[in-house]
Amino acid sequence: MFEWRRLLRFNRYIGNGQEEIDYQWPSAKLPFISIRTSVGKGKPKVAIGIIALGDVAIGLVAGGAVSVGIISVGAVTVGWLLALGAVAMSGGLSAGAVAIGELAIGAVAIGQSAVGAVAIGQNALGAVAIGEHVLGAVAIGERVYGIVAIGDHGFGLVPIVGDFIRWVAGLFR
Protein backbone atom coordinates (compact mmCIF):
# COMPACT_ATOMS: atom_id res chain seq x y z
CA MET A 1 0.00 0.00 0.00
CA PHE A 2 1.21 3.50 -0.78
CA GLU A 3 2.38 5.24 2.38
CA TRP A 4 0.88 8.73 2.10
CA ARG A 5 1.91 9.72 5.63
CA ARG A 6 5.54 8.94 4.84
CA LEU A 7 5.42 11.01 1.65
CA LEU A 8 3.53 13.96 3.15
CA ARG A 9 6.08 14.41 5.95
CA PHE A 10 8.47 15.84 3.34
CA ASN A 11 6.32 19.00 3.21
CA ARG A 12 8.00 20.26 6.35
CA TYR A 13 11.46 19.86 4.75
CA ILE A 14 10.70 21.92 1.69
CA GLY A 15 10.41 25.19 3.62
CA ASN A 16 13.62 25.06 5.65
CA GLY A 17 15.88 23.10 3.31
CA GLN A 18 17.60 21.28 6.19
CA GLU A 19 16.83 17.68 5.28
CA GLU A 20 17.43 15.55 2.23
CA ILE A 21 14.51 13.74 0.67
CA ASP A 22 15.05 10.06 -0.01
CA TYR A 23 11.88 8.07 -0.66
CA GLN A 24 11.37 4.91 -2.69
CA TRP A 25 8.14 2.95 -2.85
CA PRO A 26 7.56 0.00 -2.41
CA SER A 27 11.27 -0.62 -1.71
CA ALA A 28 14.67 0.88 -2.44
CA LYS A 29 15.63 -2.19 -4.49
CA LEU A 30 12.58 -2.01 -6.77
CA PRO A 31 11.22 1.55 -6.71
CA PHE A 32 8.08 2.30 -8.68
CA ILE A 33 8.06 5.81 -7.21
CA SER A 34 11.40 7.40 -6.38
CA ILE A 35 11.84 10.87 -4.87
CA ARG A 36 15.45 11.78 -4.10
CA THR A 37 17.05 15.18 -3.65
CA SER A 38 19.99 16.57 -1.73
CA VAL A 39 18.13 19.90 -1.22
CA GLY A 40 21.19 21.92 -2.24
CA LYS A 41 23.55 20.05 0.09
CA GLY A 42 26.38 17.98 -1.34
CA LYS A 43 26.30 15.77 -4.39
CA PRO A 44 23.04 15.63 -6.41
CA LYS A 45 21.04 12.43 -5.91
CA VAL A 46 19.76 10.26 -8.74
CA ALA A 47 16.13 9.07 -8.63
CA ILE A 48 15.38 5.97 -10.71
CA GLY A 49 11.87 4.54 -10.95
CA ILE A 50 8.71 4.41 -13.00
CA ILE A 51 7.88 7.82 -11.54
CA ALA A 52 11.12 9.61 -10.64
CA LEU A 53 11.51 13.05 -9.05
CA GLY A 54 14.84 14.46 -7.94
CA ASP A 55 18.04 16.30 -8.74
CA VAL A 56 18.65 13.82 -11.57
CA ALA A 57 15.59 11.75 -12.52
CA ILE A 58 15.44 8.68 -14.76
CA GLY A 59 12.08 6.99 -15.29
CA LEU A 60 9.01 6.60 -17.45
CA VAL A 61 7.76 9.89 -15.96
CA ALA A 62 10.72 11.99 -14.79
CA GLY A 63 10.95 15.41 -13.19
CA GLY A 64 14.04 17.18 -11.93
CA ALA A 65 16.93 19.45 -12.72
CA VAL A 66 18.10 16.84 -15.24
CA SER A 67 15.46 14.33 -16.32
CA VAL A 68 15.34 11.45 -18.78
CA GLY A 69 12.19 9.47 -19.55
CA ILE A 70 9.24 8.93 -21.81
CA ILE A 71 7.68 12.08 -20.31
CA SER A 72 10.24 14.50 -18.84
CA VAL A 73 9.92 17.84 -17.06
CA GLY A 74 12.80 19.90 -15.68
CA ALA A 75 15.66 22.23 -16.48
CA VAL A 76 17.44 19.89 -18.93
CA THR A 77 15.10 17.21 -20.24
CA VAL A 78 15.25 14.30 -22.66
CA GLY A 79 11.92 12.64 -23.35
CA TRP A 80 10.72 10.09 -25.84
CA LEU A 81 7.17 11.46 -26.21
CA LEU A 82 7.23 14.77 -24.29
CA ALA A 83 9.96 17.04 -22.94
CA LEU A 84 9.26 20.30 -21.11
CA GLY A 85 12.15 22.38 -19.79
CA ALA A 86 14.70 25.10 -20.36
CA VAL A 87 16.54 22.77 -22.74
CA ALA A 88 14.15 20.11 -24.05
CA MET A 89 14.87 17.28 -26.49
CA SER A 90 12.24 14.78 -27.58
CA GLY A 91 11.17 12.47 -30.36
CA GLY A 92 7.68 13.93 -29.98
CA LEU A 93 6.70 17.30 -28.48
CA SER A 94 9.41 19.54 -27.03
CA ALA A 95 8.76 22.87 -25.36
CA GLY A 96 11.30 25.16 -23.73
CA ALA A 97 13.77 27.96 -24.25
CA VAL A 98 15.71 25.63 -26.55
CA ALA A 99 13.49 22.89 -27.97
CA ILE A 100 14.57 20.07 -30.25
CA GLY A 101 12.03 17.50 -31.41
CA GLU A 102 9.47 16.35 -33.93
CA LEU A 103 7.25 19.27 -32.87
CA ALA A 104 9.37 21.96 -31.19
CA ILE A 105 8.02 25.06 -29.45
CA GLY A 106 10.42 27.54 -27.88
CA ALA A 107 12.62 30.60 -28.22
CA VAL A 108 14.93 28.48 -30.38
CA ALA A 109 12.98 25.61 -31.93
CA ILE A 110 14.49 22.90 -34.13
CA GLY A 111 12.36 20.09 -35.50
CA GLN A 112 10.12 18.70 -38.21
CA SER A 113 7.60 21.40 -37.26
CA ALA A 114 9.05 24.34 -35.31
CA VAL A 115 7.46 27.39 -33.69
CA GLY A 116 9.59 30.02 -31.98
CA ALA A 117 11.55 33.25 -32.19
CA VAL A 118 14.11 31.29 -34.22
CA ALA A 119 12.45 28.30 -35.89
CA ILE A 120 14.31 25.75 -37.98
CA GLY A 121 12.40 22.85 -39.53
CA GLN A 122 10.54 21.54 -42.52
CA ASN A 123 7.54 23.60 -41.39
CA ALA A 124 8.71 26.69 -39.49
CA LEU A 125 6.89 29.64 -37.93
CA GLY A 126 8.82 32.39 -36.17
CA ALA A 127 10.48 35.79 -36.22
CA VAL A 128 13.38 34.13 -38.06
CA ALA A 129 12.16 31.00 -39.78
CA ILE A 130 14.24 28.59 -41.84
CA GLY A 131 12.83 25.54 -43.61
CA GLU A 132 10.82 24.21 -46.51
CA HIS A 133 7.41 25.76 -45.71
CA VAL A 134 8.13 28.97 -43.81
CA LEU A 135 6.23 31.90 -42.28
CA GLY A 136 8.12 34.61 -40.42
CA ALA A 137 9.38 38.18 -40.28
CA VAL A 138 12.55 36.88 -41.93
CA ALA A 139 11.65 33.74 -43.87
CA ILE A 140 14.29 31.60 -45.54
CA GLY A 141 13.36 28.45 -47.46
CA GLU A 142 11.62 26.95 -50.46
CA ARG A 143 8.08 28.31 -49.92
CA VAL A 144 8.37 31.51 -47.89
CA TYR A 145 5.98 34.15 -46.56
CA GLY A 146 7.16 37.09 -44.50
CA ILE A 147 8.39 40.66 -44.38
CA VAL A 148 11.77 39.62 -45.76
CA ALA A 149 11.20 36.53 -47.89
CA ILE A 150 14.25 34.67 -49.17
CA GLY A 151 13.64 31.49 -51.15
CA ASP A 152 12.34 29.89 -54.31
CA HIS A 153 8.59 30.59 -54.03
CA GLY A 154 6.73 33.03 -51.82
CA PHE A 155 5.68 36.55 -50.93
CA GLY A 156 7.06 39.34 -48.80
CA LEU A 157 7.51 43.10 -48.51
CA VAL A 158 11.15 42.51 -49.44
CA PRO A 159 10.80 39.53 -51.81
CA ILE A 160 14.13 37.91 -52.58
CA VAL A 161 12.45 34.91 -54.12
CA GLY A 162 12.97 33.04 -57.35
CA ASP A 163 9.41 33.75 -58.54
CA PHE A 164 9.91 37.51 -58.16
CA ILE A 165 13.36 37.47 -59.78
CA ARG A 166 12.04 35.44 -62.73
CA TRP A 167 9.08 37.88 -63.08
CA VAL A 168 11.39 40.93 -63.11
CA ALA A 169 13.73 39.21 -65.60
CA GLY A 170 10.72 38.44 -67.82
CA LEU A 171 9.90 42.17 -68.02
CA PHE A 172 13.18 42.82 -69.86
CA ARG A 173 13.03 40.00 -72.39
MDTraj code that builds the backbone (N, CA, C; nanometers):
import mdtraj as md
import numpy as np

residues = "MET PHE GLU TRP ARG ARG LEU LEU ARG PHE ASN ARG TYR ILE GLY ASN GLY GLN GLU GLU ILE ASP TYR GLN TRP PRO SER ALA LYS LEU PRO PHE ILE SER ILE ARG THR SER VAL GLY LYS GLY LYS PRO LYS VAL ALA ILE GLY ILE ILE ALA LEU GLY ASP VAL ALA ILE GLY LEU VAL ALA GLY GLY ALA VAL SER VAL GLY ILE ILE SER VAL GLY ALA VAL THR VAL GLY TRP LEU LEU ALA LEU GLY ALA VAL ALA MET SER GLY GLY LEU SER ALA GLY ALA VAL ALA ILE GLY GLU LEU ALA ILE GLY ALA VAL ALA ILE GLY GLN SER ALA VAL GLY ALA VAL ALA ILE GLY GLN ASN ALA LEU GLY ALA VAL ALA ILE GLY GLU HIS VAL LEU GLY ALA VAL ALA ILE GLY GLU ARG VAL TYR GLY ILE VAL ALA ILE GLY ASP HIS GLY PHE GLY LEU VAL PRO ILE VAL GLY ASP PHE ILE ARG TRP VAL ALA GLY LEU PHE ARG".split()
xyz = np.array([
    [0.0845, -0.1185, 0.0000],
    [0.0000, 0.0000, 0.0000],
    [0.0885, 0.1242, 0.0000],
    [0.0464, 0.2250, -0.0714],
    [0.1210, 0.3502, -0.0781],
    [0.1156, 0.4207, 0.0570],
    [0.2287, 0.4640, 0.1049],
    [0.2382, 0.5240, 0.2379],
    [0.2310, 0.6762, 0.2284],
    [0.1078, 0.7290, 0.2246],
    [0.0875, 0.8731, 0.2097],
    [0.1476, 0.9513, 0.3255],
    [0.1372, 0.8992, 0.4478],
    [0.1911, 0.9719, 0.5633],
    [0.3418, 0.9895, 0.5502],
    [0.4088, 0.8861, 0.5003],
    [0.5544, 0.8941, 0.4842],
    [0.5918, 0.9984, 0.3781],
    [0.5151, 1.0043, 0.2706],
    [0.5424, 1.1011, 0.1653],
    [0.5082, 1.2432, 0.2086],
    [0.3968, 1.2627, 0.2760],
    [0.3526, 1.3955, 0.3150],
    [0.4425, 1.4597, 0.4201],
    [0.5184, 1.3817, 0.4947],
    [0.6076, 1.4413, 0.5945],
    [0.7174, 1.5249, 0.5309],
    [0.7440, 1.5054, 0.4011],
    [0.8467, 1.5840, 0.3341],
    [0.8047, 1.7291, 0.3155],
    [0.6778, 1.7612, 0.3316],
    [0.6316, 1.8997, 0.3206],
    [0.7041, 1.9904, 0.4190],
    [0.7338, 1.9419, 0.5369],
    [0.8004, 2.0263, 0.6354],
    [0.9451, 2.0532, 0.5981],
    [1.0067, 1.9669, 0.5152],
    [1.1462, 1.9858, 0.4755],
    [1.1610, 2.0875, 0.3631],
    [1.0607, 2.1029, 0.2844],
    [1.0704, 2.1916, 0.1687],
    [1.0939, 2.3351, 0.2121],
    [1.0295, 2.3799, 0.3170],
    [1.0408, 2.5187, 0.3617],
    [1.1767, 2.5545, 0.4176],
    [1.2370, 2.4673, 0.5002],
    [1.3618, 2.5064, 0.5651],
    [1.4862, 2.4540, 0.4955],
    [1.4743, 2.3580, 0.4074],
    [1.5879, 2.3098, 0.3310],
    [1.6955, 2.2431, 0.4140],
    [1.6611, 2.1882, 0.5303],
    [1.7596, 2.1280, 0.6193],
    [1.7777, 1.9786, 0.5961],
    [1.6792, 1.9121, 0.5399],
    [1.6835, 1.7681, 0.5280],
    [1.6814, 1.7248, 0.3820],
    [1.7492, 1.6161, 0.3545],
    [1.7429, 1.5552, 0.2228],
    [1.6150, 1.4730, 0.2121],
    [1.5683, 1.4567, 0.0905],
    [1.4507, 1.3736, 0.0671],
    [1.4983, 1.2476, -0.0021],
    [1.4660, 1.1345, 0.0543],
    [1.5049, 1.0057, -0.0011],
    [1.3895, 0.9085, 0.0228],
    [1.3078, 0.8891, -0.0801],
    [1.1879, 0.8073, -0.0664],
    [1.1759, 0.7157, -0.1872],
    [1.1637, 0.5881, -0.1635],
    [1.1368, 0.4914, -0.2691],
    [1.0213, 0.4033, -0.2237],
    [0.9279, 0.3796, -0.3163],
    [0.8144, 0.2945, -0.2849],
    [0.8003, 0.1876, -0.3912],
    [0.7761, 0.0681, -0.3678],
    [0.7555, 0.0004, -0.2411],
    [0.8854, -0.0324, -0.1677],
    [1.0005, -0.0360, -0.2399],
    [1.1268, -0.0617, -0.1712],
    [1.2388, 0.0087, -0.2465],
    [1.3530, 0.0223, -0.1809],
    [1.4673, 0.0877, -0.2437],
    [1.5267, 0.0024, -0.3551],
    [1.5087, -0.1297, -0.3470],
    [1.5632, -0.2192, -0.4492],
    [1.4790, -0.2205, -0.5756],
    [1.3486, -0.2015, -0.5637],
    [1.2577, -0.2007, -0.6774],
    [1.1617, -0.0828, -0.6634],
    [1.2092, 0.0393, -0.6919],
    [1.1216, 0.1555, -0.6707],
    [1.0312, 0.1823, -0.7906],
    [0.9011, 0.1829, -0.7666],
    [0.8076, 0.2305, -0.8675],
    [0.8035, 0.3828, -0.8621],
    [0.8018, 0.4363, -0.7416],
    [0.8060, 0.5808, -0.7208],
    [0.9344, 0.6121, -0.6449],
    [1.0132, 0.7033, -0.7009],
    [1.1396, 0.7400, -0.6376],
    [1.1492, 0.8919, -0.6302],
    [1.1667, 0.9438, -0.5082],
    [1.1839, 1.0871, -0.4869],
    [1.3129, 1.1038, -0.4092],
    [1.4150, 1.1637, -0.4743],
    [1.5453, 1.1782, -0.4097],
    [1.6029, 1.3148, -0.4435],
    [1.6407, 1.3893, -0.3436],
    [1.7047, 1.5183, -0.3648],
    [1.7974, 1.5485, -0.2483],
    [1.9048, 1.6184, -0.2779],
    [1.9987, 1.6573, -0.1732],
    [1.9623, 1.7924, -0.1139],
    [1.8623, 1.8595, -0.1678],
    [1.8134, 1.9898, -0.1220],
    [1.9302, 2.0882, -0.1120],
    [2.0105, 2.0934, -0.2176],
    [2.1185, 2.1916, -0.2238],
    [2.2397, 2.1586, -0.1386],
    [2.2423, 2.0422, -0.0756],
    [2.3555, 2.0049, 0.0087],
    [2.4295, 1.8892, -0.0574],
    [2.5573, 1.9081, -0.0843],
    [2.6378, 1.7978, -0.1341],
    [2.6078, 1.7581, -0.2762],
    [2.6412, 1.6340, -0.3045],
    [2.6302, 1.5772, -0.4386],
    [2.4835, 1.5531, -0.4753],
    [2.4431, 1.5876, -0.5997],
    [2.3042, 1.5632, -0.6408],
    [2.2712, 1.4138, -0.6365],
    [2.1479, 1.3822, -0.5990],
    [2.1037, 1.2433, -0.5910],
    [2.0295, 1.2049, -0.7186],
    [2.0409, 1.0784, -0.7551],
    [1.9763, 1.0256, -0.8741],
    [1.8536, 0.9458, -0.8306],
    [1.7383, 0.9803, -0.8892],
    [1.6133, 0.9074, -0.8635],
    [1.5839, 0.8211, -0.9853],
    [1.5692, 0.6909, -0.9635],
    [1.5384, 0.5970, -1.0710],
    [1.4121, 0.5220, -1.0319],
    [1.3127, 0.5241, -1.1211],
    [1.1867, 0.4543, -1.0951],
    [1.0898, 0.4774, -1.2085],
    [0.9741, 0.4169, -1.1991],
    [0.8713, 0.4406, -1.3002],
    [0.8305, 0.5871, -1.2945],
    [0.8084, 0.6391, -1.1748],
    [0.7884, 0.7821, -1.1536],
    [0.9078, 0.8295, -1.0718],
    [0.9895, 0.9177, -1.1298],
    [1.1124, 0.9613, -1.0637],
    [1.1144, 1.1132, -1.0522],
    [1.1392, 1.1622, -0.9308],
    [1.1515, 1.3051, -0.9049],
    [1.2789, 1.3260, -0.8252],
    [1.3623, 1.4218, -0.8688],
    [1.4839, 1.4458, -0.7935],
    [1.5797, 1.5378, -0.8648],
    [1.7005, 1.5468, -0.8112],
    [1.8037, 1.6298, -0.8740],
    [1.8297, 1.5795, -1.0153],
    [1.8530, 1.4500, -1.0282],
    [1.8653, 1.3818, -1.1569],
    [1.7602, 1.2719, -1.1544],
    [1.6700, 1.2710, -1.2520],
    [1.5590, 1.1751, -1.2520],
    [1.5598, 1.0923, -1.3797],
    [1.5494, 0.9607, -1.3625],
    [1.5435, 0.8679, -1.4755],
    [1.4244, 0.7771, -1.4525],
    [1.3262, 0.7817, -1.5444],
    [1.2077, 0.6987, -1.5293],
    [1.1123, 0.7167, -1.6435],
    [1.0022, 0.6423, -1.6414],
    [0.9008, 0.6604, -1.7449],
    [0.8465, 0.8028, -1.7390],
    [0.8143, 0.8493, -1.6198],
    [0.7761, 0.9886, -1.5959],
    [0.8840, 1.0460, -1.5052],
    [0.9576, 1.1462, -1.5542],
    [1.0720, 1.1987, -1.4795],
    [1.0604, 1.3491, -1.4640],
    [1.0954, 1.3981, -1.3454],
    [1.0951, 1.5411, -1.3193],
    [1.2120, 1.5772, -1.2306],
    [1.2897, 1.6768, -1.2739],
    [1.4037, 1.7176, -1.1934],
    [1.4913, 1.8150, -1.2676],
    [1.6003, 1.8524, -1.2056],
    [1.6930, 1.9448, -1.2715],
    [1.7402, 1.8853, -1.4037],
    [1.7778, 1.7586, -1.4027],
    [1.8103, 1.6836, -1.5237],
    [1.7184, 1.5627, -1.5234],
    [1.6398, 1.5453, -1.6301],
    [1.5463, 1.4333, -1.6324],
    [1.5473, 1.3627, -1.7665],
    [1.5359, 1.2303, -1.7594],
    [1.5344, 1.1450, -1.8775],
    [1.4186, 1.0476, -1.8613],
    [1.3315, 1.0400, -1.9632],
    [1.2194, 0.9472, -1.9553],
    [1.1307, 0.9552, -2.0768],
    [1.0215, 0.8838, -2.0728],
    [0.9238, 0.8929, -2.1806],
    [0.8571, 1.0298, -2.1746],
    [0.8207, 1.0728, -2.0552],
    [0.7681, 1.2076, -2.0315],
    [0.8614, 1.2729, -1.9307],
    [0.9237, 1.3852, -1.9694],
    [1.0235, 1.4501, -1.8843],
    [0.9919, 1.5974, -1.8643],
    [1.0117, 1.6429, -1.7403],
    [0.9918, 1.7835, -1.7060],
    [1.1088, 1.8255, -1.6194],
    [1.1694, 1.9417, -1.6507],
    [1.2799, 1.9898, -1.5684],
    [1.3617, 2.0944, -1.6396],
    [1.4789, 2.1224, -1.5870],
    [1.5659, 2.2231, -1.6477],
    [1.6249, 2.1703, -1.7780],
    [1.6897, 2.0555, -1.7736],
    [1.7436, 1.9893, -1.8926],
    [1.6700, 1.8570, -1.9042],
    [1.5953, 1.8386, -2.0126],
    [1.5102, 1.7209, -2.0237],
    [1.5326, 1.6477, -2.1553],
    [1.5244, 1.5157, -2.1481],
    [1.5249, 1.4300, -2.2656],
    [1.4048, 1.3376, -2.2492],
    [1.3121, 1.3457, -2.3442],
    [1.1917, 1.2636, -2.3355],
    [1.1620, 1.1976, -2.4682],
    [1.1047, 1.0788, -2.4614],
    [1.0724, 1.0089, -2.5845],
    [0.9461, 1.0670, -2.6481],
    [0.8410, 1.0889, -2.5694],
    [0.7167, 1.1462, -2.6208],
    [0.7031, 1.2951, -2.5929],
    [0.7444, 1.3396, -2.4720],
    [0.7226, 1.4771, -2.4290],
    [0.8400, 1.5232, -2.3443],
    [0.8910, 1.6424, -2.3753],
    [0.9955, 1.7037, -2.2940],
    [0.9607, 1.8505, -2.2729],
    [0.9550, 1.8916, -2.1464],
    [0.9259, 2.0301, -2.1112],
    [1.0382, 2.0795, -2.0216],
    [1.1076, 2.1857, -2.0628],
    [1.2154, 2.2375, -1.9790],
    [1.2900, 2.3494, -2.0463],
    [1.3891, 2.4034, -1.9780],
    [1.4697, 2.5104, -2.0358],
    [1.5372, 2.4606, -2.1635],
    [1.5990, 2.3444, -2.1564],
    [1.6538, 2.2766, -2.2739],
    [1.5789, 2.1449, -2.2841],
    [1.5009, 2.1286, -2.3906],
    [1.4152, 2.0110, -2.4050],
    [1.4413, 1.9411, -2.5367],
    [1.4657, 1.8093, -2.5289],
    [1.4867, 1.7281, -2.6485],
    [1.3913, 1.6099, -2.6436],
    [1.3226, 1.5852, -2.7564],
    [1.2240, 1.4780, -2.7584],
    [1.2029, 1.4276, -2.8997],
    [1.1581, 1.3025, -2.9080],
    [1.1169, 1.2471, -3.0359],
    [0.9761, 1.2904, -3.0715],
    [0.9040, 1.3456, -2.9765],
    [0.7676, 1.3928, -2.9978],
    [0.7596, 1.5434, -2.9805],
    [0.6897, 1.5876, -2.8751],
    [0.6703, 1.7297, -2.8476],
    [0.7769, 1.7801, -2.7514],
    [0.8430, 1.8881, -2.7891],
    [0.9408, 1.9539, -2.7028],
    [0.9004, 2.0984, -2.6854],
    [0.9065, 2.1473, -2.5626],
    [0.8764, 2.2871, -2.5362],
    [0.9759, 2.3391, -2.4345],
    [1.0347, 2.4555, -2.4646],
    [1.1304, 2.5159, -2.3729],
    [1.2045, 2.6298, -2.4395],
    [1.2978, 2.6879, -2.3679],
    [1.3774, 2.7965, -2.4247],
    [1.4508, 2.7467, -2.5493],
    [1.5125, 2.6310, -2.5401],
    [1.5714, 2.5632, -2.6552],
    [1.4986, 2.4303, -2.6669],
    [1.4287, 2.4103, -2.7784],
    [1.3486, 2.2892, -2.7970],
    [1.3902, 2.2181, -2.9248],
    [1.4187, 2.0892, -2.9112],
    [1.4571, 2.0067, -3.0250],
    [1.3663, 1.8856, -3.0246],
    [1.2928, 1.8645, -3.1351],
    [1.2033, 1.7496, -3.1406],
    [1.1207, 1.7476, -3.2665],
    [1.0359, 1.6462, -3.2775],
    [0.9470, 1.6347, -3.3929],
    [0.8605, 1.7607, -3.4051],
    [0.7981, 1.8008, -3.2963],
    [0.7254, 1.9273, -3.2871],
    [0.7935, 2.0081, -3.1780],
    [0.8581, 2.1171, -3.2143],
    [0.9367, 2.1961, -3.1194],
    [0.8752, 2.3345, -3.1034],
    [0.8574, 2.3750, -2.9776],
    [0.8020, 2.5062, -2.9455],
    [0.8946, 2.5711, -2.8449],
    [0.9525, 2.6876, -2.8817],
    [1.0417, 2.7545, -2.7881],
    [1.1063, 2.8766, -2.8483],
    [1.1905, 2.9433, -2.7705],
    [1.2621, 3.0600, -2.8217],
    [1.3476, 3.0186, -2.9410],
    [1.4206, 2.9097, -2.9271],
    [1.4930, 2.8480, -3.0381],
    [1.4322, 2.7104, -3.0555],
    [1.3678, 2.6870, -3.1692],
    [1.2980, 2.5610, -3.1932],
    [1.3542, 2.4935, -3.3172],
    [1.3936, 2.3671, -3.3023],
    [1.4486, 2.2902, -3.4127],
    [1.3719, 2.1593, -3.4200],
    [1.3103, 2.1330, -3.5366],
    [1.2360, 2.0086, -3.5505],
    [1.1638, 1.9989, -3.6825],
    [1.0917, 1.8890, -3.7005],
    [1.0116, 1.8703, -3.8211],
    [0.9159, 1.9884, -3.8377],
    [0.8442, 2.0210, -3.7325],
    [0.7602, 2.1402, -3.7260],
    [0.8116, 2.2239, -3.6098],
    [0.8437, 2.3501, -3.6338],
    [0.9053, 2.4337, -3.5309],
    [0.8329, 2.5671, -3.5208],
    [0.8092, 2.6099, -3.3968],
    [0.7465, 2.7387, -3.3693],
    [0.8315, 2.8081, -3.2643],
    [0.8794, 2.9305, -3.2957],
    [0.9593, 3.0023, -3.1978],
    [1.0174, 3.1300, -3.2544],
    [1.0899, 3.2026, -3.1718],
    [1.1555, 3.3246, -3.2190],
    [1.2499, 3.2894, -3.3334],
    [1.3296, 3.1848, -3.3144],
    [1.4111, 3.1289, -3.4220],
    [1.3602, 2.9875, -3.4424],
    [1.3040, 2.9607, -3.5595],
    [1.2449, 2.8300, -3.5887],
    [1.3145, 2.7679, -3.7088],
    [1.3632, 2.6466, -3.6903],
    [1.4307, 2.5745, -3.7978],
    [1.3622, 2.4394, -3.8116],
    [1.3074, 2.4126, -3.9300],
    [1.2404, 2.2853, -3.9528],
    [1.1753, 2.2810, -4.0891],
    [1.1220, 2.1643, -4.1240],
    [1.0541, 2.1538, -4.2525],
    [0.9382, 2.2528, -4.2582],
    [0.8598, 2.2602, -4.1519],
    [0.7537, 2.3596, -4.1389],
    [0.7941, 2.4506, -4.0236],
    [0.8196, 2.5777, -4.0521],
    [0.8708, 2.6688, -3.9491],
    [0.7870, 2.7959, -3.9425],
    [0.7624, 2.8410, -3.8182],
    [0.6888, 2.9639, -3.7929],
    [0.7637, 3.0395, -3.6852],
    [0.8095, 3.1633, -3.7175],
    [0.8816, 3.2395, -3.6167],
    [0.9302, 3.3725, -3.6691],
    [0.9913, 3.4506, -3.5809],
    [1.0482, 3.5788, -3.6224],
    [1.1543, 3.5550, -3.7299],
    [1.2432, 3.4605, -3.7048],
    [1.3384, 3.4134, -3.8058],
    [1.3046, 3.2677, -3.8278],
    [1.2595, 3.2358, -3.9480],
    [1.2156, 3.0996, -3.9778],
    [1.2926, 3.0445, -4.0965],
    [1.3454, 2.9234, -4.0789],
    [1.4239, 2.8592, -4.1835],
    [1.3667, 2.7201, -4.2053],
    [1.3356, 2.6870, -4.3328],
    [1.2826, 2.5539, -4.3610],
    [1.2269, 2.5435, -4.5005],
    [1.1417, 2.4416, -4.5204],
    [1.0820, 2.4208, -4.6512],
    [0.9546, 2.5037, -4.6670],
    [0.8641, 2.4962, -4.5727],
    [0.7409, 2.5763, -4.5713],
    [0.7548, 2.6716, -4.4534],
    [0.7678, 2.8026, -4.4832],
    [0.8128, 2.8967, -4.3810],
    [0.7243, 3.0202, -4.3752],
    [0.6935, 3.0651, -4.2507],
    [0.6233, 3.1896, -4.2276],
    [0.6954, 3.2629, -4.1159],
    [0.7411, 3.3866, -4.1452],
    [0.8124, 3.4612, -4.0417],
    [0.8476, 3.6007, -4.0872],
    [0.8931, 3.6831, -3.9924],
    [0.9375, 3.8178, -4.0282],
    [1.0528, 3.8071, -4.1276],
    [1.1486, 3.7223, -4.0980],
    [1.2548, 3.6878, -4.1931],
    [1.2343, 3.5401, -4.2239],
    [1.1958, 3.5111, -4.3468],
    [1.1647, 3.3743, -4.3872],
    [1.2644, 3.3274, -4.4913],
    [1.3285, 3.2147, -4.4634],
    [1.4285, 3.1596, -4.5545],
    [1.3899, 3.0159, -4.5828],
    [1.3720, 2.9821, -4.7125],
    [1.3360, 2.8450, -4.7458],
    [1.2857, 2.8304, -4.8871],
    [1.2129, 2.7198, -4.9121],
    [1.1615, 2.6946, -5.0462],
    [1.0316, 2.7716, -5.0697],
    [0.9336, 2.7555, -4.9831],
    [0.8076, 2.8308, -4.9923],
    [0.8029, 2.9232, -4.8723],
    [0.8169, 3.0548, -4.8975],
    [0.8370, 3.1506, -4.7890],
    [0.7327, 3.2615, -4.7918],
    [0.6922, 3.3056, -4.6725],
    [0.5980, 3.4148, -4.6564],
    [0.6442, 3.4966, -4.5374],
    [0.6713, 3.6259, -4.5604],
    [0.7160, 3.7088, -4.4498],
    [0.7488, 3.8495, -4.4951],
    [0.7989, 3.9291, -4.4043],
    [0.8387, 4.0659, -4.4378],
    [0.9592, 4.0609, -4.5299],
    [1.0630, 3.9885, -4.4891],
    [1.1774, 3.9622, -4.5762],
    [1.1667, 3.8160, -4.6143],
    [1.1395, 3.7898, -4.7412],
    [1.1203, 3.6531, -4.7887],
    [1.2358, 3.6149, -4.8803],
    [1.3094, 3.5124, -4.8399],
    [1.4249, 3.4666, -4.9169],
    [1.4000, 3.3201, -4.9495],
    [1.3881, 3.2884, -5.0789],
    [1.3639, 3.1493, -5.1155],
    [1.3263, 3.1347, -5.2609],
    [1.2688, 3.0183, -5.2932],
    [1.2344, 2.9891, -5.4310],
    [1.0951, 3.0405, -5.4654],
    [0.9965, 3.0130, -5.3795],
    [0.8595, 3.0589, -5.4027],
    [0.8116, 3.1326, -5.2784],
    [0.7300, 3.2374, -5.2978],
    [0.6727, 3.3029, -5.1815],
    [0.6442, 3.4496, -5.2027],
    [0.6045, 3.5147, -5.0922],
    [0.5678, 3.6550, -5.0929],
    [0.6308, 3.7240, -4.9739],
    [0.6553, 3.8552, -4.9905],
    [0.7063, 3.9336, -4.8804],
    [0.7163, 4.0798, -4.9192],
    [0.7301, 4.1688, -4.8205],
    [0.7512, 4.3105, -4.8506],
    [0.8861, 4.3297, -4.9195],
    [0.9851, 4.2531, -4.8780],
    [1.1151, 4.2506, -4.9444],
    [1.1293, 4.1093, -5.0019],
    [1.0794, 4.0885, -5.1252],
    [1.0803, 3.9530, -5.1812],
    [1.2109, 3.9219, -5.2524],
    [1.2912, 3.8410, -5.1934],
    [1.4127, 3.7914, -5.2580],
    [1.3842, 3.6447, -5.2891],
    [1.2887, 3.6257, -5.3790],
    [1.2446, 3.4911, -5.4121],
    [1.2605, 3.4670, -5.5605],
    [1.2782, 3.3418, -5.5955],
    [1.2975, 3.3036, -5.7347],
    [1.1831, 3.3476, -5.8232],
    [1.0578, 3.3339, -5.7749],
    [0.9410, 3.3753, -5.8542],
    [0.9495, 3.5230, -5.8895],
    [0.9831, 3.6072, -5.7932],
    [0.9909, 3.7512, -5.8157],
    [1.1063, 3.7849, -5.9108],
    [1.2192, 3.7214, -5.8919],
    [1.3356, 3.7474, -5.9777],
    [1.3054, 3.7041, -6.1211],
    [1.2401, 3.5894, -6.1384],
    [1.2037, 3.5443, -6.2732],
    [1.1016, 3.6392, -6.3363],
    [1.0080, 3.6936, -6.2557],
    [0.9082, 3.7877, -6.3077],
    [0.9758, 3.9169, -6.3544],
    [1.0681, 3.9704, -6.2731],
    [1.1394, 4.0933, -6.3113],
    [1.2247, 4.0675, -6.4358],
    [1.2917, 3.9539, -6.4432],
    [1.3734, 3.9207, -6.5605],
    [1.2870, 3.9074, -6.6851],
    [1.1638, 3.8570, -6.6700],
    [1.0721, 3.8439, -6.7823],
    [1.0252, 3.9775, -6.8372],
    [1.0283, 4.0833, -6.7556],
    [0.9902, 4.2168, -6.8020],
    [1.0896, 4.2718, -6.9033],
    [1.2123, 4.2280, -6.9005],
    [1.3180, 4.2822, -6.9862],
    [1.3538, 4.1899, -7.1018],
    [1.2749, 4.0888, -7.1257],
    [1.3028, 4.0005, -7.2390],
    [1.2419, 4.0519, -7.3635],
])
top = md.Topology()
chain = top.add_chain()
for i, resn in enumerate(residues, 1):
    res = top.add_residue(resn, chain, resSeq=i)
    for name in ("N", "CA", "C"):
        top.add_atom(name, md.element.get_by_symbol(name[0]), res)
traj = md.Trajectory(xyz[None], top)
